C-alpha cells in the first residue's frame, strides 16, 4: 500500500552477536561516559562522568572523574578498585555473570540468551535498541536496554532498572581505539588489600 511504513524485523541476538564480534575485533576501545542514577520514585538523580575502556572478551575499566575520582578494573574475575590519590586499593573476586550490568557487557551472547528474553527495535538516527527482560524472578535487574549504532558497531547507551525500581543509565561518547594496554593492568604503586 502506498504511503504505509514498512517495519523491519531485527533479530536482537544476531544484532548483539555482530556488535560483540566487531567490538572484540576492534581491539581495546575507550570513550567518555556520563552515568546517572535515579532512585525509585524520583524524577532526577545523581550524575557522574569519566571514561570507560573496553577490551573484549573480559576486560572493562571505569575511571570516574567527577564528582568523586575513583577507578574500577575488571579482567576475568579479578576486580581492582581504588581512589585517586589514596595509597591503598582493594582487590576482589567477582563473577561478571552475577553483577548487575556487567553481565550485559561481558557475558557471551549464548549465556545472555539463556538468561534474558530480547526484543530489538529501530531507534532514532538509525540506532538499534535491544530490550532485555530476565527470565529469573530473582534477577537483580528487572529490565535492561542497550542502544547502539549498527553502522559503527559501537554502544551509545546502556540502562537498567533494578528490582527496587532504581534506574542506572550510562551514555557513551564516541569510542576510539586505545593504544595504551597499560590501562588494563592495575597500578603498581598501590598496596592491594584483599577481603
C-alpha positions in Angstrom: 0.0 0.0 0.0 1.5 3.3 -1.0 2.4 5.6 1.9 2.5 2.8 4.5 5.6 2.4 6.6 7.3 -0.9 6.4 8.5 -2.3 9.8 11.9 -4.0 9.6 12.2 -7.0 11.9 15.5 -7.1 13.7 16.8 -10.3 15.3 18.1 -9.0 18.7 20.6 -11.9 19.2 22.0 -11.5 15.8 22.4 -7.7 16.4 24.1 -8.3 19.7 26.4 -11.1 18.2 27.5 -8.7 15.4 28.1 -5.9 17.9 30.2 -8.2 20.2 32.2 -9.5 17.2 33.0 -6.0 16.0 34.0 -4.8 19.5 36.3 -7.8 20.0 37.9 -7.4 16.6 38.5 -3.7 17.1 40.9 -4.2 20.0 40.8 -2.0 23.1 38.5 0.9 23.0 37.9 4.0 25.1 35.1 6.5 25.4 33.9 9.3 27.8 30.7 8.4 29.7 28.1 10.1 31.7 26.3 7.9 34.3 23.1 8.8 36.0 21.4 7.1 39.0 17.8 7.9 39.6 16.3 6.3 42.8 12.9 4.8 42.6 10.2 7.4 43.0 12.4 10.3 41.9 12.5 12.1 38.5 16.2 13.1 38.8 19.2 11.7 40.5 23.0 11.8 40.8 25.3 12.2 37.8 28.9 11.1 37.4 31.3 11.4 34.5 34.5 9.7 33.4 35.9 7.3 30.8 35.4 3.7 30.1 37.9 1.3 28.4 36.8 -2.0 27.0 38.8 -4.9 25.7 36.5 -7.9 25.0 36.2 -10.7 25.9 36.7 -9.9 29.5 38.3 -6.6 30.5 36.5 -3.5 31.5 37.8 -0.3 33.2 35.8 2.6 34.6 37.6 5.8 35.6 35.3 8.2 37.3 36.3 11.9 37.2 33.5 13.9 38.7 32.4 14.4 41.4 34.5 11.6 43.1 37.6 10.3 41.3 37.7 6.5 41.6 38.6 3.6 39.3 37.4 0.0 38.7 39.3 -2.5 36.7 37.8 -5.9 35.9 39.6 -8.5 33.9 38.2 -12.0 34.2 37.0 -12.5 37.7 39.6 -10.1 39.3 38.3 -6.7 40.3 40.7 -3.9 41.4 39.2 -0.7 42.8 41.0 2.4 44.0 40.5 6.1 44.7 42.8 8.6 43.1 45.4 9.8 45.5 45.0 7.0 48.1 47.9 4.7 48.8 45.8 1.6 49.0 43.3 -0.2 46.7 41.1 -3.2 47.0 41.3 -6.5 45.1 38.2 -8.6 44.9 36.9 -11.7 43.2 33.7 -11.2 41.3 31.7 -13.0 38.7 30.5 -10.8 35.8 27.5 -13.1 35.4 26.4 -12.2 39.0 26.9 -8.5 38.8 24.0 -6.3 37.5 25.0 -4.6 34.3 28.4 -6.3 33.9 26.8 -9.4 32.5 25.3 -7.3 29.7 28.7 -6.1 28.6 30.9 -9.2 29.3 28.9 -12.4 29.1 28.9 -14.3 25.8 25.6 -13.9 23.8 24.8 -17.6 24.3 24.8 -17.1 28.0 22.7 -13.9 27.8 20.2 -15.8 25.6 19.7 -18.3 28.5 19.2 -15.5 30.9 17.1 -12.9 29.1 14.3 -12.6 26.5 15.2 -9.9 24.0 13.4 -7.6 21.5 15.1 -5.3 19.1 13.7 -2.1 17.5 14.8 0.8 15.4 15.6 3.9 17.4 16.3 7.4 16.1 19.2 8.2 13.7 19.4 4.6 12.6 20.3 3.3 16.0 19.1 -0.1 17.4 17.7 -0.6 20.9 17.7 -4.1 22.4 15.3 -4.5 25.3 16.2 -7.4 27.7 13.9 -8.9 30.3 15.4 -11.5 32.7 13.7 -14.9 32.9 14.6 -15.4 36.6 12.3 -13.7 39.1 15.3 -13.2 41.5 17.4 -11.4 39.0 18.8 -8.1 40.3 17.9 -6.5 37.0 14.2 -6.0 36.2 14.7 -4.6 32.7 17.7 -3.5 30.6 18.2 -1.6 27.4 21.2 -1.4 25.2 21.3 1.3 22.5 24.0 1.0 19.7 24.9 2.4 16.3 24.9 -0.6 13.9 26.9 1.3 11.3 29.8 2.0 13.7 29.1 -1.1 15.8 29.6 0.8 19.0 27.3 1.1 22.1 25.9 4.5 22.7 23.9 3.9 25.9 23.2 1.2 28.5 20.5 1.4 31.1 18.9 -1.0 33.6 16.3 -0.8 36.3 16.8 -3.0 39.3 14.1 -4.8 41.3 13.8 -1.9 43.7 12.9 0.5 40.8 16.3 2.4 40.7 17.4 3.3 37.2 21.1 3.4 36.2 22.0 4.8 32.8 25.4 5.1 31.0 25.7 7.3 27.9 28.8 6.9 25.9 30.6 9.3 23.7 32.3 8.0 20.5 34.5 5.0 21.2 38.1 5.4 19.9 40.9 2.9 19.5 43.1 2.7 22.6 46.8 2.2 22.1 47.7 2.0 25.8 47.3 -1.5 27.1 48.6 -0.5 30.5 45.1 0.7 31.3 44.2 -3.0 31.8 46.9 -3.5 34.4 46.3 -2.3 38.0 48.6 0.5 39.2 51.8 -1.0 40.5 52.4 1.7 43.2 49.4 0.8 45.4 49.1 -1.6 48.3 46.4 -4.1 47.4 44.1 -5.2 50.2 42.1 -8.4 49.8 39.0 -9.2 52.0 
